[in-house]
Amino acid sequence: MGLRESKKLETRREIADTAMRLFVQRGFDHVTVAEVAAAARVSEKTVFNYFPTKEDLFFDEVPARQAAIVAALRGRAPGESVVAALRRLQAGECPRLCSPGFATFARIIEESPTLQAKELEVMARLNETLAAAIRDELRVPEIDAKVAANMLIGVHWQLFRNARTQALAGRQGPAAVRRLRSDLDRAYRLLEHGLGGLEGPGSQQAAS
């Protein structure tokens, strides 16, 4: 990486860190881009050069998370399925999702309808990116790629939502990680075996 690229990454990181510090202190909806720019000692134009919207300042790690999902798909081990590769990636994310930092992140989202709307947009964009990667990597029909991406991102988002529920309830640390990984295992078992295996407590009685 050249000096110019390194400097740009440093500036981006400084702006994002400054914004998050203000969001933590005052809440997302009570901070303006102008205030972020002033605190980071850059112009508003510079902020928008790096982050097209104020919401992108909060979700600044989305591009890296998106790239990690695509990389897990493309870099899976020989014989490893797409499902197994993404399951492994998400299991590795569980400790971060049970940390104090994530609890702060979860609280800010919970307090902001604007961020909750942006979250839907982020997941939709991630879905499209994963579908394109599945189609190109596996050379499957587009409908197959889109259905697969919908199911995989559904698990990804539900994991995130479960983590947020835990965080807002004050559950963190190893016990929270174990619970989240248990939820993840259950979700992937359902994904791997299909909805035909979805049965409630009364299913056997109803069938007899």
Helices and strands as residue ranges (DSSP letters): H 3-26, G 28-30, H 33-40, H 44-50, H 54-58, H 62-74, H 82-97, H 100-110, H 113-138, H 142-168, H 173-193, G 195-197, H 203-207
